[in-house]
Amino acid sequence: MIRKYSVLIGIVLSLILILVAILIYPGGTMFNEYAIGFDWTKNFMSNLFGTRALNGSENPSRIWAYSGMILLPLTYAIFFVNMSKKIPEKNAAYILKYGGIANILFTFLTVTYLHDIMLIISTSIFWTCIIVIMVFILKTKLHLLKFLCIITVLVFYYGVYLWGTSNWALLPIMQKVNFASSTLLILGLEYFTKKEDFAHIKPKTRKH
């Protein structure tokens, strides 16, 4: 039972840890260092990992945020390994399996001083895996998941656009929307797909 629901359990526990971190965050945003508490529309999740909050206070949310960030990529790795077993194409399955495992390290390192480069690497790996899955989902009859895949990917790329254009007003909001949509997608893919959904897709064979 625990193994079957390991992805759900992992995500729920991660969310609880991160929520605790949010609730005890002292305060401060990039717009107002005197703000009290965590502002969902103005704070980034990365603000939770600092030794000190943006208002200069010691940051007690750090340990809770770290714990959540350790558990979350582990949970994602389990999801990607599980999906790799459903996909009939061997090369795609390898990308999901080993990409998901490698992403554990890179995602965790986003909370260090290497944040910027690790964020780019971990984000690239994660979304490469999601897009690989989407390609196969689009070949199935799982219409609701097709829609969710497309919406989730569009939300992600809109966030990238906001980051590229330095739209700091909307970016903190889209960060949470992106996280929510991708989490819902992962839960949907984990518990509402099975190997048989992809059985009709013929794996590619090498031409001799």
C-alpha positions as CSV (number, residue, x, y, z in Angstrom):
1,M,0.0,0.0,0.0
2,I,2.8,2.4,0.9
3,R,4.7,1.6,-2.3
4,K,1.5,2.1,-4.4
5,Y,0.8,5.5,-2.9
6,S,4.5,6.6,-2.4
7,V,4.2,9.5,-4.9
8,L,1.1,10.9,-3.3
9,I,2.5,10.4,0.2
10,G,5.8,12.1,-0.8
11,I,4.1,15.1,-2.4
12,V,1.7,15.6,0.6
13,L,4.5,15.4,3.1
14,S,6.7,17.8,1.0
15,L,3.8,20.2,0.8
16,I,3.2,20.1,4.6
17,L,6.9,20.8,5.3
18,I,7.0,23.7,2.8
19,L,3.7,25.0,4.2
20,V,5.2,25.0,7.7
21,A,8.2,26.9,6.3
22,I,5.8,29.5,4.7
23,L,3.8,30.0,7.9
24,I,6.8,30.7,10.0
25,Y,8.7,32.8,7.5
26,P,9.5,36.1,9.3
27,G,8.9,38.4,6.4
28,G,10.4,40.7,3.8
29,T,10.0,40.7,0.0
30,M,12.1,42.1,-2.9
31,F,9.6,45.0,-3.0
32,N,9.3,45.7,0.7
33,E,11.8,44.5,3.3
34,Y,9.5,45.5,6.1
35,A,6.7,43.2,5.0
36,I,5.5,40.7,7.6
37,G,5.3,37.0,6.8
38,F,5.3,35.2,3.5
39,D,3.4,37.0,0.7
40,W,2.2,34.5,-1.9
41,T,2.2,37.1,-4.6
42,K,5.5,38.7,-3.9
43,N,7.8,36.1,-2.3
44,F,9.7,33.5,-4.2
45,M,9.9,30.0,-2.7
46,S,13.7,30.4,-2.7
47,N,13.3,33.1,0.0
48,L,12.5,30.3,2.4
49,F,16.0,28.9,2.2
50,G,18.1,31.9,3.2
51,T,19.9,31.9,6.5
52,R,18.1,35.2,7.1
53,A,14.8,36.4,5.8
54,L,14.6,39.4,3.5
55,N,13.7,41.6,6.5
56,G,17.0,40.7,8.1
57,S,15.6,38.4,10.8
58,E,17.0,34.9,11.5
59,N,15.0,32.5,9.3
60,P,13.5,29.6,11.2
61,S,11.7,28.4,8.1
62,R,15.0,27.3,6.5
63,I,15.1,23.7,8.0
64,W,11.5,23.0,7.1
65,A,12.0,24.2,3.5
66,Y,15.2,22.2,3.2
67,S,13.4,19.0,4.4
68,G,10.6,19.6,1.9
69,M,13.1,20.2,-0.9
70,I,15.0,16.9,-0.1
71,L,11.8,14.9,-0.2
72,L,10.2,16.5,-3.3
73,P,12.9,15.5,-5.9
74,L,13.0,12.0,-4.3
75,T,9.2,11.7,-4.9
76,Y,9.6,13.0,-8.5
77,A,12.3,10.4,-9.1
78,I,9.9,7.6,-8.0
79,F,7.3,9.1,-10.4
80,F,9.6,9.2,-13.4
81,V,10.9,5.6,-12.7
82,N,7.3,4.4,-12.5
83,M,6.4,6.2,-15.8
84,S,9.5,4.7,-17.5
85,K,8.0,1.3,-16.9
86,K,4.8,2.2,-18.7
87,I,6.4,3.7,-21.8
88,P,7.2,1.1,-24.6
89,E,10.0,3.1,-26.2
90,K,13.3,2.1,-24.5
91,N,15.2,5.3,-25.2
92,A,12.4,7.5,-23.8
93,A,12.1,5.2,-20.8
94,Y,15.9,5.7,-20.1
95,I,15.5,9.4,-20.3
96,L,12.7,9.3,-17.7
97,K,14.4,6.9,-15.4
98,Y,17.9,8.3,-15.3
99,G,16.8,11.9,-15.8
100,G,14.5,11.6,-12.8
101,I,17.2,10.1,-10.6
102,A,19.9,12.7,-11.7
103,N,17.4,15.5,-10.9
104,I,17.4,14.6,-7.2
105,L,20.9,16.1,-6.9
106,F,20.4,19.2,-9.1
107,T,17.1,20.1,-7.5
108,F,18.5,19.9,-4.0
109,L,21.5,22.0,-5.0
110,T,19.1,24.9,-5.9
111,V,19.0,25.8,-2.2
112,T,22.8,26.4,-2.2
113,Y,24.9,29.3,-3.5
114,L,24.7,27.5,-6.8
115,H,21.0,28.3,-7.0
116,D,20.9,29.9,-10.4
117,I,22.8,27.3,-12.5
118,M,21.3,24.4,-10.6
119,L,17.8,25.8,-11.2
120,I,18.5,26.0,-14.9
121,I,19.8,22.4,-15.0
122,S,17.1,20.9,-12.7
123,T,14.3,22.7,-14.5
124,S,15.7,21.6,-17.9
125,I,15.8,17.9,-16.8
126,F,12.4,18.0,-15.2
127,W,10.6,19.5,-18.1
128,T,12.4,17.4,-20.7
129,C,11.0,14.4,-18.9
130,I,7.5,15.9,-18.7
131,I,7.6,16.7,-22.4
132,V,8.8,13.2,-23.2
133,I,5.8,11.9,-21.3
134,M,3.5,14.4,-23.0
135,V,4.5,13.1,-26.5
136,F,3.3,9.6,-25.5
137,I,0.2,10.8,-23.7
138,L,-0.8,12.6,-26.9
139,K,-0.8,9.2,-28.7
140,T,-3.3,7.7,-26.2
141,K,-7.0,8.1,-25.6
142,L,-6.4,9.9,-22.3
143,H,-8.0,13.1,-23.4
144,L,-8.2,14.8,-20.0
145,L,-4.5,14.2,-19.4
146,K,-3.7,15.4,-22.9
147,F,-5.3,18.7,-22.0
148,L,-3.6,18.9,-18.6
149,C,-0.2,18.2,-20.2
150,I,-0.6,21.0,-22.7
151,I,-1.9,23.5,-20.2
152,T,0.9,22.6,-17.7
153,V,3.6,23.0,-20.4
154,L,2.1,26.3,-21.6
155,V,2.1,27.6,-18.0
156,F,5.8,26.6,-17.6
157,Y,6.8,28.4,-20.8
158,Y,4.9,31.5,-19.8
159,G,6.8,31.5,-16.6
160,V,10.1,31.3,-18.6
161,Y,8.9,34.2,-20.7
162,L,8.2,36.3,-17.5
163,W,11.6,35.4,-16.2
164,G,13.3,36.3,-19.5
165,T,11.5,39.6,-19.6
166,S,12.2,40.3,-15.8
167,N,8.6,40.6,-15.0
168,W,9.1,40.4,-11.2
169,A,5.5,41.4,-10.5
170,L,3.9,38.4,-12.0
171,L,6.7,35.8,-11.7
172,P,6.2,35.0,-8.0
173,I,2.6,34.2,-8.7
174,M,3.3,32.1,-11.8
175,Q,5.9,30.2,-9.8
176,K,3.1,28.9,-7.5
177,V,0.7,28.3,-10.4
178,N,3.4,26.4,-12.3
179,F,4.1,24.3,-9.2
180,A,0.4,23.5,-8.6
181,S,-0.3,22.6,-12.3
182,S,2.8,20.4,-12.6
183,T,2.0,18.6,-9.2
184,L,-1.6,17.9,-10.4
185,L,-0.2,16.6,-13.7
186,I,2.2,14.3,-11.9
187,L,-0.5,12.9,-9.7
188,G,-2.8,12.4,-12.7
189,L,-0.1,10.6,-14.7
190,E,0.9,8.5,-11.7
191,Y,-2.6,7.3,-10.7
192,F,-4.6,7.5,-13.9
193,T,-2.3,5.9,-16.5
194,K,-1.3,2.3,-16.9
195,K,1.1,0.3,-19.1
196,E,-1.9,-0.8,-21.3
197,D,-2.7,2.8,-22.2
198,F,0.6,2.9,-24.2
199,A,0.6,-0.7,-25.4
200,H,-0.6,0.2,-29.0
201,I,2.5,2.5,-29.5
202,K,5.1,0.5,-31.3
203,P,8.7,1.1,-30.2
204,K,11.1,2.5,-32.8
205,T,13.3,0.0,-34.4
206,R,16.7,0.6,-35.9
207,K,16.9,0.5,-39.7
208,H,19.6,-1.9,-41.0
